[in-house]
Amino acid sequence: MKITFLGAAGEVTGSQHLIETRHRRILLDCGLFQGRRAESRRKNEELRCRPKDLDAVILSHAHIDHCGRVPMLYREGFRGPVFCTDATADIAELMLLDSARIQLEDAKYLARKLRAGHPGIEPLYTEQHVEQLFRHVQPLLFGEWHELATDVQLRFHPAGHILGSAISELEIEDDDGQVKRIVFTGDLGRRDMPLLVDPATVQGCDVLITECTYGSRVHPRTVDVKQQLAECISETVRKGGRVVIPAFSLGRTQQIVYFLNELFNEGVLPRIPIYVDSPLATRLTKIFRRYDHTMDEDVQATLQNDDDAFGFQTLTYVRTQQESIELNRMPGSFVVISASGMCENGRVVHHLKHAVSDERNTILLMGYQAPHTLGHHIADRRPYVRIFDREFPLRARVEQVEGLSAHADVNDFKWWFEAMSADSHIGQAFLVHGERRSAEALREVLRDLTDEEPVIPERNESFEV
C-alpha cells in the first residue's frame, strides 16, 4: 500500500492525501491551499491525483482548506462517491458554492487589471461543477461501519473540530491480502469546547495520519471568553460606542452567538441591538440549528428552556446589503458580528472603516490574525490602518480574545494518542497539516507510542506502508 501526501505536508493548508493499493485509489480530503495569491494559484491548479482514476473521496470536514478543491476533481472527470457526514455535506455545499462565486468575482476583477495580451484567469470551478458534484455525495452516520467495496470499510467518529467534522477509520485490504487499519484525524478538535462534543477516541491502528497544527502549544482556557464578551460590550456601551467583531462565518460566528445567547438568558447582556451581518454565516447558522441535537450537553441543557441556542430578542440576522449599509448610519451603541475573521474582505471591512477612528468604539478580534492582514495590523495597534486604499487613524479600543481555537493543542493530542495506544498499538504515524516546529514537537509526544519513528512528510512525498 502506498500513501502520497499531496497537500498540507510540511505546510498547514491544502489537505490532500492519496491511498493506493493494486485495486483502489482513495483520496482523503481535497482542500484549497490558502496563502499569497500567486503561490496559492500555482498549488491549487495542480491536482496530481488523476481524478478519473479515483475510486472515492473521503472528506473529514467542510473547512475550505479540506474540501475546497473537490469540485475540481469533478471538472477533471471524477465521478465516484464522496463520503462525509451529513452535517459536512450540508455545510460543504454552501461553502463550495460561496467559493465558486468568490473565484468568479476574483477572475473578473483580475481580468480588468491584466495587461493586454496577458492570459486570462479562470475560476478553478463553477457553481455548476459544485451542483453536479453533490449528486455524488453520500453522507454516512457516525459510529457505523460502511462497506465502500469488498476490500474497503469506513467508519466515522466525531472529531470535535467543527460541526460534522470526522475522524476517518479505514480498513483496507493490502496488495498481499492483509487488512490494514488506517486512521486519519482530519482536524482534531479540543475537549470542553462550546457547542461540540469532545473528540472521540479510537483504538489503535497500523497507520495514523494526524494533523499537528498546534502540536507545540497550549491553548488558553475557554471559560473566560463569555466573561470577556460581557465586559467588553458593557464598557463600550458605557462610552456610547459600538462593538465590531470580525468572525469567520463557519464555527466562530456560531460560538459567539451562543455565548451571547447565554449572557442574554442570564440577564447580564446590555439591552442593545446585536447584528450578525454575513449572508453565509446566516445560512450556516440554519444548519447549526438543524443539528443542535448532536451538540454537547451544555447546548442540550440550554434547549430544555430555550428553543433556539442561536437567537434571542435583541439579535438580528442582517439579510440585505442595504440593511448592512444602514448599520453604519445608526446612532447609539450596538454590536455587529461580520465576516471575515481576519478583516481581509466581506462586509466587516465597511464596518471597520466607520469604526476604527472613534475612541468610543471597540474592535474585538477573535483569535489569531495572520501576518500581512488588516486584522494583524489592527491587533498590532498601529497608529494608522489602510482600508480601501485609504489611511485611517486607529483610535478605537482593540481587544483580542484567545481561547476559541478549534484545533487540538499538545495536551489534547497527548490525551488522544495515549487513549489510542492504551490497549492496542500505533504502527506508523505521519504528521501533516502543521508547520515544522509544531510537527517536530508532536513527533516527540508520539515517539514513545508508535512502533516506528513518526514521519513528517514533505509535499508530494510517497511511502510504502
Stockholm file with secondary structure:
# STOCKHOLM 1.0

chainA/1-465         MKITFLGAAGEVTGSQHLIETRHRRILLDCGLFQGRRAESRRKNEELRCRPKDLDAVILSHAHIDHCGRVPMLYREGFRGPVFCTDATADIAELMLLDSARIQLEDAKYLARKLRAGHPGIEPLYTEQHVEQLFRHVQPLLFGEWHELATDVQLRFHPAGHILGSAISELEIEDDDGQVKRIVFTGDLGRRDMPLLVDPATVQGCDVLITECTYGSRVHPRTVDVKQQLAECISETVRKGGRVVIPAFSLGRTQQIVYFLNELFNEGVLPRIPIYVDSPLATRLTKIFRRYDHTMDEDVQATLQNDDDAFGFQTLTYVRTQQESIELNRMPGSFVVISASGMCENGRVVHHLKHAVSDERNTILLMGYQAPHTLGHHIADRRPYVRIFDREFPLRARVEQVEGLSAHADVNDFKWWFEAMSADSHIGQAFLVHGERRSAEALREVLRDLTDEEPVIPERNESFEV
#=GR chainA/1-465 SS CEEEEEESSSSSSCCEEEEECSSCEEEECCCCCCSSHHHHHHHHTCCCSCGGGCCEEECSCCCHHHHTTHHHHHHTTCCSCEEEEHHHHHHHHHHHHHHHHHHHHHHHHHHHHSCTTCCCCCCSCCHHHHHHHTTSEEEECBTCCEEEETTEEEEEEECSSSTTCEEEEEEEECTTSCEEEEEECSSCCCTTCSSSCCCCCCCCEEEEEEECTBTTCCCCCSTTHHHHHHHHHHHHHHTTCCEEEECCTTTHHHHHHHHHHHHHHHTCSCSCCEEEECHHHHHHHHHHHHTGGGSCHHHHHHHHHCSCTTCCTTEEECCSHHHHHHHTTCCSCCEEEESCTTSSSSTHHHHHHHHTTCTTCEEEEESCCCTTSHHHHHHTTCSEEEETTEEEECCSEEEEECSCCCSCBHHHHHHHHHHHHSSSCEEEEEEESSCHHHHHHHHHHHHTTBSSCCBCCCTTEEEEC
#=GC SS_cons         CEEEEEESSSSSSCCEEEEECSSCEEEECCCCCCSSHHHHHHHHTCCCSCGGGCCEEECSCCCHHHHTTHHHHHHTTCCSCEEEEHHHHHHHHHHHHHHHHHHHHHHHHHHHHSCTTCCCCCCSCCHHHHHHHTTSEEEECBTCCEEEETTEEEEEEECSSSTTCEEEEEEEECTTSCEEEEEECSSCCCTTCSSSCCCCCCCCEEEEEEECTBTTCCCCCSTTHHHHHHHHHHHHHHTTCCEEEECCTTTHHHHHHHHHHHHHHHTCSCSCCEEEECHHHHHHHHHHHHTGGGSCHHHHHHHHHCSCTTCCTTEEECCSHHHHHHHTTCCSCCEEEESCTTSSSSTHHHHHHHHTTCTTCEEEEESCCCTTSHHHHHHTTCSEEEETTEEEECCSEEEEECSCCCSCBHHHHHHHHHHHHSSSCEEEEEEESSCHHHHHHHHHHHHTTBSSCCBCCCTTEEEEC
//
